[in-house]
């Protein structure tokens, strides 16, 4: 379960990176100067996909373990 989850997470994070760039480029006023233009359909669609991808990233991160089998017990020195 861990490998498919990390692969899916890596895929979502790559998509997030691309979506964040696209979101910035579809921002009203990105090329025209001051932000006086209204938000168009493309920007809105990218924003919605960005939100969904951020949620998917969070959901996948919840399935990952927070401790490894070789982590020292919490009561020992050097434990986080």
C-alpha positions as CSV (number, residue, x, y, z in Angstrom):
1,X,0.0,0.0,0.0
2,X,2.9,2.4,0.7
3,X,4.5,2.3,-2.8
4,X,1.2,3.0,-4.7
5,X,0.4,5.8,-2.3
6,X,3.8,7.4,-2.6
7,X,3.6,7.1,-6.4
8,X,0.2,8.7,-6.5
9,X,1.4,11.4,-4.2
10,X,4.4,12.2,-6.4
11,X,2.1,12.4,-9.4
12,X,-0.3,14.8,-7.6
13,X,2.6,16.9,-6.5
14,X,3.9,17.2,-10.0
15,X,0.4,18.2,-11.2
16,X,0.2,20.7,-8.4
17,X,3.5,22.3,-9.5
18,X,2.2,22.7,-13.1
19,X,-1.2,23.9,-11.9
20,X,0.3,26.6,-9.7
21,X,2.2,28.0,-12.7
22,X,-0.8,27.8,-14.9
23,X,-2.9,29.5,-12.2
24,X,-0.5,32.4,-12.1
25,X,-0.5,32.7,-15.9
26,X,-4.3,32.8,-16.1
27,X,-4.6,35.4,-13.4
28,X,-6.5,38.4,-14.7
29,X,-4.1,41.3,-15.5
30,X,-1.1,38.9,-15.8
31,X,-0.3,40.3,-19.2
32,X,-2.4,43.5,-19.3
33,X,-0.8,45.3,-16.3
34,X,-2.9,46.1,-13.2
35,X,-5.6,43.5,-12.2
36,X,-8.6,45.3,-13.6
37,X,-10.0,42.4,-15.7
38,X,-12.6,40.0,-14.3
39,X,-11.8,36.4,-13.6
40,X,-12.4,34.4,-16.8
41,X,-13.6,30.8,-17.1
42,X,-10.1,29.3,-17.7
43,X,-8.8,30.9,-14.5
44,X,-11.8,29.6,-12.5
45,X,-11.4,26.1,-13.9
46,X,-7.7,26.1,-13.1
47,X,-8.4,27.3,-9.6
48,X,-11.0,24.6,-9.0
49,X,-8.6,21.9,-10.3
50,X,-5.8,23.3,-8.0
51,X,-8.1,23.1,-5.0
52,X,-9.0,19.5,-5.8
53,X,-5.4,18.6,-6.3
54,X,-4.4,20.2,-3.0
55,X,-7.1,18.1,-1.3
56,X,-5.9,15.0,-3.0
57,X,-2.4,15.7,-1.9
58,X,-3.6,16.1,1.7
59,X,-5.7,12.9,1.5
60,X,-2.8,10.8,0.3
61,X,-0.5,12.2,2.9
62,X,-2.9,11.0,5.6
63,X,-2.3,7.4,4.4
64,X,1.5,7.7,4.9
65,X,3.1,6.5,8.1
66,X,4.4,9.1,10.5
67,X,6.9,6.7,12.2
68,X,9.4,4.2,10.8
69,X,9.9,0.8,12.5
70,X,13.5,1.7,13.3
71,X,12.6,5.1,15.0
72,X,13.7,5.2,18.6
73,X,11.0,5.1,21.2
74,X,9.7,8.6,22.2
75,X,11.1,8.3,25.8
76,X,14.7,7.8,24.7
77,X,17.2,10.6,24.1
78,X,17.4,11.7,20.5
79,X,13.7,11.0,19.8
80,X,11.8,13.7,18.0
